[in-house]
Amino acid sequence: MALGRIGEVPGSISGRVLHPYFVRFVSWAAGLDIDQAFLVAALITLALLIATVA
């Protein structure tokens, strides 16, 4: 989904739309490849989780 190939996504993952679109946005906005964007998105969400819990 993050690469824009929504038709090739298995059914169990197709319901999770926010994370892949967020990763695609991060990739576009920061000029990163998709693997780097997934890492950055994971770090951002981890930081938000820690900030919320703390």
N, CA, C and O atoms as a Tinker XYZ file with bonds, in Angstrom:
   216  protein
     1  N      0.821000   -1.189000    0.000000    73     2
     2  CA     0.000000    0.000000    0.000000    64     1     3
     3  C      0.862000    1.249000    0.000000    63     2     4     5
     4  O      0.525000    2.241000   -0.646000    81     3
     5  N      1.973000    1.204000    0.723000    73     3     6
     6  CA     2.839000    2.380000    0.785000    64     5     7
     7  C      3.478000    2.678000   -0.562000    63     6     8     9
     8  O      3.827000    3.823000   -0.851000    81     7
     9  N      3.630000    1.648000   -1.382000    73     7    10
    10  CA     4.191000    1.845000   -2.713000    64     9    11
    11  C      3.120000    2.173000   -3.750000    63    10    12    13
    12  O      3.437000    2.438000   -4.909000    81    11
    13  N      1.859000    2.157000   -3.338000    73    11    14
    14  CA     0.781000    2.495000   -4.245000    64    13    15
    15  C      0.176000    1.314000   -4.970000    63    14    16    17
    16  O     -0.670000    1.505000   -5.843000    81    15
    17  N      0.584000    0.093000   -4.637000    73    15    18
    18  CA     0.051000   -1.112000   -5.287000    64    17    19
    19  C     -1.004000   -1.747000   -4.395000    63    18    20    21
    20  O     -0.796000   -2.839000   -3.866000    81    19
    21  N     -2.118000   -1.080000   -4.226000    73    19    22
    22  CA    -3.159000   -1.507000   -3.297000    64    21    23
    23  C     -3.789000   -2.824000   -3.723000    63    22    24    25
    24  O     -4.194000   -3.611000   -2.867000    81    23
    25  N     -3.881000   -3.083000   -5.003000    73    23    26
    26  CA    -4.489000   -4.311000   -5.493000    64    25    27
    27  C     -3.699000   -5.559000   -5.149000    63    26    28    29
    28  O     -4.257000   -6.655000   -5.187000    81    27
    29  N     -2.425000   -5.437000   -4.815000    73    27    30
    30  CA    -1.578000   -6.587000   -4.511000    64    29    31
    31  C     -1.488000   -6.884000   -3.013000    63    30    32    33
    32  O     -0.775000   -7.801000   -2.608000    81    31
    33  N     -2.196000   -6.127000   -2.198000    73    31    34
    34  CA    -2.103000   -6.275000   -0.744000    64    33    35
    35  C     -3.034000   -7.385000   -0.271000    63    34    36    37
    36  O     -4.202000   -7.425000   -0.659000    81    35
    37  N     -2.514000   -8.303000    0.582000    73    35    38
    38  CA    -3.384000   -9.358000    1.119000    64    37    39
    39  C     -4.539000   -8.771000    1.934000    63    38    40    41
    40  O     -4.430000   -7.672000    2.476000    81    39
    41  N     -5.631000   -9.506000    2.012000    73    39    42
    42  CA    -6.838000   -9.023000    2.673000    64    41    43
    43  C     -6.664000   -8.659000    4.133000    63    42    44    45
    44  O     -7.266000   -7.691000    4.597000    81    43
    45  N     -5.850000   -9.413000    4.873000    73    43    46
    46  CA    -5.728000   -9.145000    6.305000    64    45    47
    47  C     -5.019000   -7.824000    6.588000    63    46    48    49
    48  O     -5.189000   -7.246000    7.662000    81    47
    49  N     -4.241000   -7.352000    5.649000    73    47    50
    50  CA    -3.499000   -6.109000    5.855000    64    49    51
    51  C     -4.228000   -4.922000    5.229000    63    50    52    53
    52  O     -3.986000   -3.777000    5.613000    81    51
    53  N     -5.099000   -5.176000    4.291000    73    51    54
    54  CA    -5.739000   -4.073000    3.575000    64    53    55
    55  C     -6.625000   -3.223000    4.471000    63    54    56    57
    56  O     -6.936000   -2.087000    4.112000    81    55
    57  N     -7.043000   -3.733000    5.626000    73    55    58
    58  CA    -7.842000   -2.944000    6.546000    64    57    59
    59  C     -7.026000   -1.928000    7.328000    63    58    60    61
    60  O     -7.586000   -1.000000    7.911000    81    59
    61  N     -5.734000   -2.091000    7.345000    73    59    62
    62  CA    -4.846000   -1.179000    8.074000    64    61    63
    63  C     -4.330000   -0.126000    7.095000    63    62    64    65
    64  O     -3.309000   -0.328000    6.438000    81    63
    65  N     -5.021000    0.969000    7.004000    73    63    66
    66  CA    -4.683000    1.938000    5.964000    64    65    67
    67  C     -3.860000    3.121000    6.457000    63    66    68    69
    68  O     -3.111000    3.706000    5.675000    81    67
    69  N     -3.975000    3.486000    7.713000    73    67    70
    70  CA    -3.313000    4.694000    8.180000    64    69    71
    71  C     -1.785000    4.568000    8.136000    63    70    72    73
    72  O     -1.109000    5.476000    7.651000    81    71
    73  N     -1.242000    3.474000    8.627000    73    71    74
    74  CA     0.213000    3.326000    8.702000    64    73    75
    75  C      0.871000    3.358000    7.317000    63    74    76    77
    76  O      1.826000    4.113000    7.138000    81    75
    77  N      0.414000    2.582000    6.334000    73    75    78
    78  CA     1.058000    2.650000    5.016000    64    77    79
    79  C      0.959000    4.024000    4.357000    63    78    80    81
    80  O      1.906000    4.475000    3.711000    81    79
    81  N     -0.194000    4.696000    4.522000    73    79    82
    82  CA    -0.315000    6.028000    3.935000    64    81    83
    83  C      0.561000    7.040000    4.660000    63    82    84    85
    84  O      1.093000    7.959000    4.038000    81    83
    85  N      0.715000    6.876000    5.969000    73    83    86
    86  CA     1.617000    7.732000    6.726000    64    85    87
    87  C      3.056000    7.513000    6.273000    63    86    88    89
    88  O      3.820000    8.468000    6.132000    81    87
    89  N      3.422000    6.253000    6.046000    73    87    90
    90  CA     4.772000    5.938000    5.570000    64    89    91
    91  C      4.996000    6.520000    4.177000    63    90    92    93
    92  O      6.063000    7.063000    3.892000    81    91
    93  N      4.011000    6.410000    3.329000    73    91    94
    94  CA     4.137000    6.985000    1.985000    64    93    95
    95  C      4.316000    8.499000    2.057000    63    94    96    97
    96  O      5.113000    9.070000    1.313000    81    95
    97  N      3.566000    9.153000    2.963000    73    95    98
    98  CA     3.713000   10.591000    3.148000    64    97    99
    99  C      5.106000   10.931000    3.666000    63    98   100   101
   100  O      5.731000   11.871000    3.175000    81    99
   101  N      5.604000   10.181000    4.651000    73    99   102
   102  CA     6.947000   10.413000    5.185000    64   101   103
   103  C      7.984000   10.233000    4.087000    63   102   104   105
   104  O      8.918000   11.028000    3.979000    81   103
   105  N      7.829000    9.199000    3.274000    73   103   106
   106  CA     8.753000    8.957000    2.167000    64   105   107
   107  C      8.759000   10.132000    1.199000    63   106   108   109
   108  O      9.819000   10.581000    0.763000    81   107
   109  N      7.576000   10.624000    0.867000    73   107   110
   110  CA     7.471000   11.750000   -0.072000    64   109   111
   111  C      8.020000   13.033000    0.549000    63   110   112   113
   112  O      8.792000   13.752000   -0.085000    81   111
   113  N      7.621000   13.316000    1.787000    73   111   114
   114  CA     7.985000   14.583000    2.420000    64   113   115
   115  C      9.475000   14.674000    2.727000    63   114   116   117
   116  O     10.071000   15.745000    2.610000    81   115
   117  N     10.075000   13.562000    3.115000    73   115   118
   118  CA    11.486000   13.588000    3.499000    64   117   119
   119  C     12.411000   13.131000    2.377000    63   118   120   121
   120  O     13.631000   13.215000    2.514000    81   119
   121  N     11.853000   12.651000    1.277000    73   119   122
   122  CA    12.679000   12.195000    0.171000    64   121   123
   123  C     13.424000   10.911000    0.477000    63   122   124   125
   124  O     14.534000   10.699000   -0.011000    81   123
   125  N     12.814000   10.051000    1.289000    73   123   126
   126  CA    13.434000    8.788000    1.687000    64   125   127
   127  C     12.902000    7.649000    0.837000    63   126   128   129
   128  O     11.819000    7.744000    0.261000    81   127
   129  N     13.685000    6.552000    0.761000    73   127   130
   130  CA    13.113000    5.374000    0.116000    64   129   131
   131  C     12.151000    4.716000    1.102000    63   130   132   133
   132  O     12.112000    5.081000    2.277000    81   131
   133  N     11.389000    3.760000    0.627000    73   131   134
   134  CA    10.282000    3.235000    1.418000    64   133   135
   135  C     10.772000    2.525000    2.681000    63   134   136   137
   136  O     10.107000    2.598000    3.714000    81   135
   137  N     11.912000    1.845000    2.623000    73   135   138
   138  CA    12.441000    1.161000    3.811000    64   137   139
   139  C     12.835000    2.164000    4.893000    63   138   140   141
   140  O     12.544000    1.961000    6.072000    81   139
   141  N     13.483000    3.223000    4.496000    73   139   142
   142  CA    13.859000    4.256000    5.460000    64   141   143
   143  C     12.623000    4.938000    6.036000    63   142   144   145
   144  O     12.596000    5.283000    7.218000    81   143
   145  N     11.605000    5.131000    5.211000    73   143   146
   146  CA    10.377000    5.769000    5.674000    64   145   147
   147  C      9.659000    4.901000    6.699000    63   146   148   149
   148  O      9.095000    5.425000    7.659000    81   147
   149  N      9.667000    3.572000    6.512000    73   147   150
   150  CA     9.066000    2.687000    7.503000    64   149   151
   151  C      9.806000    2.796000    8.833000    63   150   152   153
   152  O      9.176000    2.798000    9.890000    81   151
   153  N     11.132000    2.886000    8.795000    73   151   154
   154  CA    11.914000    3.042000   10.026000    64   153   155
   155  C     11.586000    4.368000   10.713000    63   154   156   157
   156  O     11.368000    4.404000   11.923000    81   155
   157  N     11.553000    5.441000    9.953000    73   155   158
   158  CA    11.247000    6.758000   10.519000    64   157   159
   159  C      9.834000    6.775000   11.105000    63   158   160   161
   160  O      9.625000    7.309000   12.193000    81   159
   161  N      8.877000    6.201000   10.401000    73   159   162
   162  CA     7.502000    6.158000   10.905000    64   161   163
   163  C      7.423000    5.347000   12.203000    63   162   164   165
   164  O      6.706000    5.725000   13.129000    81   163
   165  N      8.154000    4.244000   12.269000    73   163   166
   166  CA     8.171000    3.431000   13.492000    64   165   167
   167  C      8.771000    4.219000   14.653000    63   166   168   169
   168  O      8.269000    4.147000   15.774000    81   167
   169  N      9.832000    4.965000   14.395000    73   167   170
   170  CA    10.450000    5.758000   15.455000    64   169   171
   171  C      9.537000    6.896000   15.911000    63   170   172   173
   172  O      9.473000    7.210000   17.100000    81   171
   173  N      8.839000    7.506000   14.967000    73   171   174
   174  CA     7.899000    8.579000   15.321000    64   173   175
   175  C      6.765000    8.034000   16.177000    63   174   176   177
   176  O      6.410000    8.632000   17.192000    81   175
   177  N      6.196000    6.905000   15.774000    73   175   178
   178  CA     5.093000    6.350000   16.553000    64   177   179
   179  C      5.567000    5.846000   17.911000    63   178   180   181
   180  O      4.828000    5.939000   18.892000    81   179
   181  N      6.778000    5.318000   17.986000    73   179   182
   182  CA     7.329000    4.909000   19.283000    64   181   183
   183  C      7.508000    6.113000   20.197000    63   182   184   185
   184  O      7.184000    6.044000   21.382000    81   183
   185  N      8.017000    7.207000   19.660000    73   183   186
   186  CA     8.198000    8.425000   20.454000    64   185   187
   187  C      6.851000    8.960000   20.940000    63   186   188   189
   188  O      6.738000    9.408000   22.081000    81   187
   189  N      5.830000    8.916000   20.083000    73   187   190
   190  CA     4.503000    9.362000   20.500000    64   189   191
   191  C      3.919000    8.459000   21.587000    63   190   192   193
   192  O      3.263000    8.941000   22.511000    81   191
   193  N      4.155000    7.164000   21.479000    73   191   194
   194  CA     3.674000    6.231000   22.505000    64   193   195
   195  C      4.359000    6.501000   23.837000    63   194   196   197
   196  O      3.700000    6.559000   24.875000    81   195
   197  N      5.669000    6.666000   23.814000    73   195   198
   198  CA     6.415000    6.939000   25.049000    64   197   199
   199  C      5.977000    8.264000   25.660000    63   198   200   201
   200  O      5.820000    8.364000   26.877000    81   199
   201  N      5.780000    9.278000   24.828000    73   199   202
   202  CA     5.328000   10.579000   25.340000    64   201   203
   203  C      3.935000   10.500000   25.942000    63   202   204   205
   204  O      3.637000   11.180000   26.924000    81   203
   205  N      3.084000    9.674000   25.354000    73   203   206
   206  CA     1.726000    9.527000   25.853000    64   205   207
   207  C      1.709000    8.793000   27.195000    63   206   208   209
   208  O      0.948000    9.155000   28.093000    81   207
   209  N      2.529000    7.783000   27.327000    73   207   210
   210  CA     2.553000    6.974000   28.541000    64   209   211
   211  C      3.272000    7.696000   29.676000    63   210   212   213
   212  O      2.909000    7.547000   30.843000    81   211
   213  N      4.273000    8.465000   29.336000    73   211   214
   214  CA     5.095000    9.126000   30.371000    64   213   215
   215  C      4.410000   10.238000   31.090000    63   214   216
   216  O      5.002000   10.859000   31.973000    81   215
